[in-house]
Amino acid sequence: MAYVTQVTRRYITETNSPEHAHWNTLYEIGDTVPVSGIYRCQGCGDEITSNAGQPFPPQNRHQHADSSVAVLWQLIVRTKTS
């Protein structure tokens, strides 16, 4: 879970456009990151930060103890980077 404080919450803006595919798509290992942000693994809840255009972490960087649990990343916070 991403955390903010009362001071830093002013930098978080809720969007009214959840229909964009990058919010609803689950990304696999090696897929290209569509937008920069914080992504959450649906299998274990770990979070990563990733930059647009880069690949999601390879299997040897993020593994589950139970290999039957898929590593699927979902965007939870989009970041504005240049």
N, C-alpha and C positions, 0 to 999 in steps of 0.2 A: 504494500500500500504506500502510495506517495504521501508524504507529510508536508504540511505548511504550518507556519506560526501565524499569530494575529498580525505580526508585522509584515511577513512575506506573502500573506494571502492576497494582498492588493495586486500582486503580479499574476494572479490566476484569473482568467476570464472564462466563464462558461459559454460554450458555443450553442447556437440554436440550429446548427447544421449537421446533426448526427447522421444524415443520410449519405454523406460522403463515404465512399467505399473504404477509405483508409481507417475509419472508425469501426467498421463492421467486419473487416477481413482478418482472418487468422493467417499469420505468415509462418512459413516453415524455415528450418535451418538452411542458410545459404540464399534465401530469397533476398531480393534487393529491397532495402528500406525505402518506403515510398515518401515519407515525410519524417523530419527529425522529431524526436520526442522520447518519452519514457514508454517502454513496452513491458507488458506483464506476461509471463509464461503461464498459459492456461493449465499446464500440468502440475506445477508446483507453487506458483505464486511469486517466484523470484522476479525482480524487475531489472531492466537494463536501460541504459541510454544509448540511442543509436542515431546516427546522422544519415540524412537522405542520400541515396545513391550508394551507400556502403552495404555489404552483405550482412545479414543477421549472423550471430556467432556460430561457428562450426560446432559439430557434435562434440569434439574434444574440449570445448570451452564451456559447454552447458550440458550436463547429463543428469538423468534421474536414476535413483537407485533401482527403481522398477523400470526396466527397459521397455515394458509394454505401454508406458505412459508417454504419449507423444509430446514433443517440444513444439508448441505453437504459440507465437507471439501476437498480442493484441495491443494496439495503441491505447494508452490510458491518458496521456498528457502530451499534447502537441507543443513543440517548442519553436520559437522564432529564432532562426539562425541565419547568418549571412555568409 
